[in-house]
Structures are given as C-alpha cells and as structure tokens.
Amino acid sequence: MLGEIAAFAQALRAEENASPHTARNYTSDLRQLRAYLLERRLCLARGGNEVDPRRLDAEAVRSYLAWLLRGHRRSSVGRKLSSLKSFCRFLRRRGILREDPTAGIVTPRREKQLPVHLTVDDVFRLLEAPPRDRPAGLRDRALLEVAYSSGLRVSELVGLNWEDIDAALGIVRVRGKGNRERIVPIGNKALEALREYRARIPELCRGREPDPRPVFLNRSGGRLTTRTVARVVEHYLQKAGIAAKATPHTLRHSFATHLLNAGADLRSIQELLGHASLSTTQRYTHLHLDHLMQVYDRAHPRA
C-alpha cells in the first residue's frame, strides 16, 4: 500500500496542483490508516505483511472511522475521511479498486465552534508591543499590522512578496488555498509599518544578502516560517499582558469579527477572507449576535 500512497501524493501535486502541505497531510492520514489495518490484520495481501489496497472494503473503513471517533475530534476525523475518499477515487481511476468502499459513508457532523478573537483594545495593545528601536521589532510590528489589517492566513502572510503590495492603491495580492488569488485592502498603519521595517532589513540580516522577494525575513535573509510567526504572536501577547490564548489565526478572526461588528456585510467579509463558501463565514454571525445582545442590554431602557 505504501507504493500506492506515494503515487497518490505525486498525483495530488502534479494533477490537482495541491500544496505540499495538503499532500503531506493526506499522506500522513493514509499511513495512519495503513498502520491501523496492519495492527488489526485487515485487508492484508496473501503474505500477510502488507495491506492490499484491492481488499479495502466498507467494513474496514467503518471500523477505522469508529476507532478514530473514540480519540479524535470530529473535524479531524472528517479530514481523514476526506483523504481516504480522495485516495479511493484515485485507486478506482487506476483500476486498482472496482468499487469505492467509502461510497455512502457520510462525513461526521462537525462540532460547532466559534472563532476565538481578541477585543479591539487587546489588538491595539498587541500591535504596539513590538519595540520600534530594533529591526526585529519593526519586522514583528509590520507582521502583526499586516495580519490584522488584511485578515490574512498565516501561510498567506509568510508567502507575501514585495511585488504583491501596491502601496499607491492600498491593496495586496494574496495567494490563498488552492492557489486562488484575491485582492484585499491594506491600511495606512500597516503600510507605514512596512516602510519602516523595509528600511532596516540590512540590519536585520546582519550583513547577509537577503532574498529580495519575500516581505518577511528571518535574520539569515530567508523567508519567515509559519512556526516563527506563531512564536512572535505568543511572545507579544505575553509582553502586552493579554491573558487570552491566541494564535496568528486569531488575528484573522479578530479582523472579521471587528468588521462585522462595525456593520460590514457577510458577503464582503467572505471576499476579504477568501472563503470559498459563505457558510464558513457565517460562523461570525454568532459572535455578532452576542455583540448585539450586549448593546441591547446596555442601551434599551426596558432590557
């Protein structure tokens, strides 16, 4: 089965233009399935030492999903099932499977989770936390400002190139999930932070020749990683004395929530966030209702 998994990962990248991150996740999910089947001696080839993908059946798939649901969140199980469904379609196209064992198996209903967000005051404190007298502080300030100003995913943030930013028009070209491009506004505060940071890049890189394309660089002159951005956010949350547990994605949620509370419509927020489906954006309406109820309780004379 390992050979089929490797061929599937290659097909994802070559035929479906999947990102390395997606291919890696799918491969990990399928290796977990293989380990489960080997441990329970299911769908094995004649020698009994390897899983035979031709023997995959609905019973084995359902057994695997039941095992997953005992120890994983439904959203995680849903993703693993999606990986398996895609793999089975691949096997059918290659003639390895005659029937799809995942056909008719419904993705588990996801738990309803509201996006975590910061208050406006907490965001402002976070944005002011990086020091302005050091190059790394200016980079971190620009990083946080751009994330909140444009509502970018952390992968989109670290993937930004200078050519993607049009300061004159106040817009950024973003490459999102599935390599879909969108244009989003960027505020003056973020542009100012970027200008100050860019002027100090030679100091940040300590005399090394920086890569001229990426916006956000590490001290070696290479593109910043998503892991580093997570550490940056955690560091300045502590420095600003913000008790809320937050990640880089929290700034994206805060961006959307604050726009909605200020009167922006869901369709506009959907476009800004790059959501393929409006149902994804509608999660924020729950937060908006909470805000409206608080305003009502404070303002209505008979509340």
N, C-alpha and C positions, 0 to 999 in steps of 0.2 A: 504493500500500500504506500510505502514511502516514495516509490517512484512516481506513482500517480499524483501524490500530493505535490511533489516537486514540479511535475509537468503542469499541474493546475496553477500553481503560483506563477510559473513562467507565462502561462496563457493569460492570467489576470493582468500582468504588466504589459504584455505585447498586444493583446487583442482588445482588452477592455480599458486600457490606459489607467489602471488602478495605481494608486500611490504606493510607494514602498511600505508605508505604514499599514495600509489596508492589506497588502499581500502578506506582510509579516503576521498580522493578527489572524488572518484566515488560516495560514499555515499552522500557527500555534493552536488554534481551535481544533483543526483536523488531527494534529498529532495527539492532542488530548483524547479525542475520540478513539484513535488507534490504540492508545495505552489502555483505555477502558475496555475495549474489545479483547485485547490480548490478555488482560488480567482475568477476565471472566470467560475466556476461551470461546468467544463468539465469532462467527463469520470467518473462521480460520481456513487457510489453504490446507491441502492434504497433508503436508508435512507437520502442520500444527505450530509452526514457528512464526508465521506472519499472517496478517489479516488479508483476506482475498476480497477486494472491493466488489467482485462479481457476486459475492454472497451477502452483501448488505441487504437487509430486509427491514420492513416496517417494525417488526417486533424488537429487533436490536436497537433501532433508532429510538423507539418509545422507551425502552429500558434505559438507554443513555440519558434521555431528557429527564426521566423521573429521578435518576441519580443526581443530575445537575441541579434540579429544583430543590433538593434537600440541602444543598450547601452554597448556592449562588443566588444572587438577585435575579428577578425575572428579566430585567433589561439585559443582563449578561447572558442569560440562557437564550433570549431572543436573538442576540447577536451570533451566538454559537450555532443556533439552528439556521440562521441566515447563511452562515459559512457552509454548513452541511448541504443545504438546499442548492446553493450555487455549485458546490462540488459534484453533487449528484447530476445536475444538469450537464456539467462538463463530461462526466462519465458516460452519460447517455449519448452525447454528441460523438464521443469517441467509440461508441459501440460496446463499451465495457459493461454497461448496465442495460438490460432490456426494459425494466420498469423502474420508475422513480420511487424509492422507499419512503421519501419524505412527502409524497403527494398526499394531500388531505390532512397533514399534520399542521395544526394552527399554532402560530407564534403565541406564547403566553402573554396574557394581558399585562402590560407594564404597570408598576406601582405609580400612582400619581405623586409626583414630587415637584414642589415649587422651586424655581430657581433661587439660589441664595444671592442676595445683593446687599450692598452697603448703602447707608444713608448718604445723602448729598454731603453733609458735613464730614462724614468719615472719608469719603472720596477726596474731598478737598484737603483734608489733613494728610492723607496718603500721598497726594501729588506734591505737597510741599515738603515731604520728609527727606528726599534726597538732597545732599549738600550741593551748593552751586559753585563751590570753590575748587572742586576736583573733577577731572574729566569723567571718571566713572560715575560720579554723582550726576553730572549733566546727561550722560547717556541714559542712566536709570530714570531720570526725570522725564526725558523725551520718550522713553519706552512707555512709561505709565500714562503720560499725557496722550500719546497716540492711541494706546489701547482703549482709553476711556472716551476720547474724542470721536473715534470712528467705530467702536464696537467690534474690534477685530478678534478673531480666534487667535490663540497663541501661535499656532502654526502659520497663520497668515501674517502675524506680526513679525516673526523672525524671518519669514520669506520675503519681506519687503525689500525692494531695491530703490535706489535714489531716483531712477528713471520712472518709477511708479508714482512719484509725488509731483503734482503740479501745484506749486505754491501760489502761482498767479491766479489760478481758478479756484484754489482751495479744495482740491479733490485728490483722491488716492485711487489707483487701480489695484484691485485686490484679486489674487488668485485663491479661490476658496476650494471647497470639497469638490472632487471630481474635475479639478482644473477649470471650474466655472469661474469666469471673470465677472466682477461687478465694480461699479464706480461708487465711491462713498465720499461724503464731505469730510473735511478735516478742519478743525477750528484754529483760530489765530494763536491761541495759547500753545497748542501742540506745534504749530509751525515755528513759533518763536523758540520753543524748547529745542526743536530740531536744528535750527540755525546755530544756537549757542553750542550745542553738542558737536555739530559738524566741524566747527572752528577748532575744537580741541581734540579731534581724532588723532593727530600725530602724537600728542602727549599720551593719550590713552594707550596707544600701541607701542609706546616706549622705543621709538626709533625704528620699529619693524615696518616693512612695507605693507600697508593694509590693503585688503581686497577692495577695489573701488566700487563694486556693485552693491553689496549688502548695506542696508541702513544701519543695523545694529550689530556692532562688532565686539569681540572679546579682546583681551589685551594682546593676543597673538596676531590680531588683524584679520581673523576669520569670522564667519557668520556666527552669531549667538545661537545657542541651543534653547529648546523649549524648557529643558530642565533648569538651565541657568535663570530663565525668566521666572520660573516658579520660585526659585531661591530669592530672587530680587524682591518679588512681591511679599514673600514671607518676612524677609528682613525689614522692609519698610513698614509693614503692618505692626511689627513689634516696636520699631522705633517711634512710630506715631502713637503708640499706646492704644491701638484698636484691638479690642478683645475678640471681635468676630473672626471665625476661621474662614479664610478666603484663599482663592487661587487666582491665577491670571484670568480664568474664565469668569470669575466673579465680577471683574470689571466690565466684561461684555454684558452680563446680566444686569449690572447696575446701569449701564448705558441705556439698555432697552427699557428698564423699569422707570428710570427718570424721565425718558422721553414720553412714555405712556402717561405718567402722572401729570406731565405738563401739557397734555392734550394731543399728542401725536396719534395718528390712526394706525391700526394694526397693519394695514397693507404697506404703509410707508416703512414701518419698523421691519416688516418681513423683507422688504427690498434691501434695507440697510444691513440687516444681519446676514442676508444671503440664504435664508431658509427656502428650501425647495417647496415646502408645504406650509400653508397658513396655520394648520393645526399645531405645528411646532411653536409658532409664535404665540398662539392663543394661551399658552401656559401663563403668560404675563398678565392676562386679564384677571386671574385670581388675585394677584398682587395689587392690581389696580382697584379691585373691589374692596380689598382691605383698606386701601388709602381713602377711597370714597366714604367708607363707613366711619373712619376716624374723623374726616372732615365733617360729616353729617353730625356725629356725636358732639363735636366741638361747637358747631355753628347753629344747629337747629334749636330754637327756643323750647321745643317740646320733646327733644330727644331723650 
